[in-house]
Amino acid sequence: MSRFDDILGAAGKQQSKASPEQAKANHDSSDARTEFWSAMEKPERSPTIKLSVSVPLTLNELVEEKARSLGISKNELINKMLTYLLE
C-alpha cells in the first residue's frame, strides 16, 4: 500500500464520520460547483489531426522549457508557433 492509498483511505474515513448536517452542506456545495461548470460555455474546437514529427532531443528540451516558462502545453506552443510562421 502506498502513501497515496493511505491519503485516500484517510479522506474516505473522514467523510464517513461527517454528521448529517456536514454531509448535506458538502452535497449542496458540490451541486453548486456542478451547476457552475455546466453553465460555462465550452469553447468551440476545430477538428484536429495527429502530426508525428521527429526532432532532435535538444530541440524537444527547448520546446518543453519554453512551454513551461509560458505556462502552456507543448502542443499549444507548437500550434501557436506554426500558426505564426505560416500566416
C-alpha positions in Angstrom: 0.0 0.0 0.0 1.4 3.4 -1.0 1.2 6.8 0.8 -1.3 7.8 -1.9 -3.6 4.9 -0.8 -3.2 6.0 2.8 -4.2 9.5 2.0 -7.3 8.4 0.0 -8.2 5.9 2.8 -8.0 8.6 5.4 -10.0 11.0 3.3 -12.7 8.4 2.9 -12.8 7.7 6.6 -13.2 11.4 7.4 -16.1 11.8 5.0 -17.9 8.8 6.5 -17.5 10.4 10.0 -19.3 13.6 8.9 -22.5 14.5 10.6 -25.7 14.6 8.5 -25.6 18.4 8.5 -22.0 18.4 7.2 -22.8 15.8 4.6 -25.8 17.9 3.4 -23.6 21.1 3.3 -20.9 19.2 1.3 -23.5 17.9 -1.1 -25.0 21.4 -1.6 -21.6 22.9 -2.4 -20.9 20.0 -4.7 -24.2 20.7 -6.5 -23.3 24.4 -6.8 -19.9 23.6 -8.3 -21.5 21.2 -10.8 -24.1 23.9 -11.8 -21.3 26.5 -12.2 -19.2 24.3 -14.5 -22.2 23.0 -16.6 -23.3 26.7 -17.1 -19.9 27.5 -18.6 -19.8 27.6 -22.4 -17.4 25.1 -23.8 -15.2 26.7 -26.4 -15.8 25.5 -30.0 -13.0 23.3 -31.1 -11.9 22.9 -34.6 -11.2 19.4 -36.0 -7.6 18.2 -35.4 -5.3 15.5 -36.6 -2.2 13.9 -35.0 1.1 15.0 -36.6 4.1 12.9 -35.9 7.5 14.7 -36.3 11.0 13.5 -35.4 13.0 16.3 -33.7 16.4 16.2 -32.0 16.3 15.8 -28.2 17.8 19.2 -27.7 15.0 20.8 -29.7 12.4 18.9 -27.7 14.0 20.2 -24.5 13.9 23.8 -25.7 10.3 23.4 -26.6 9.5 21.9 -23.2 11.4 24.7 -21.4 9.7 27.4 -23.4 6.2 25.9 -22.9 6.9 25.6 -19.2 8.1 29.2 -18.9 4.9 30.4 -20.6 2.7 28.1 -18.5 1.2 26.3 -21.6 1.5 22.8 -23.0 4.0 21.8 -25.7 1.0 21.2 -28.0 -0.3 24.7 -27.6 3.1 26.2 -28.0 3.8 24.3 -31.2 0.3 25.2 -32.6 1.0 28.9 -31.9 4.4 28.8 -33.5 3.2 27.0 -36.6 0.3 29.4 -37.0 2.6 32.4 -36.6 5.1 31.1 -39.1 2.6 30.0 -41.7 0.4 33.1 -41.7 
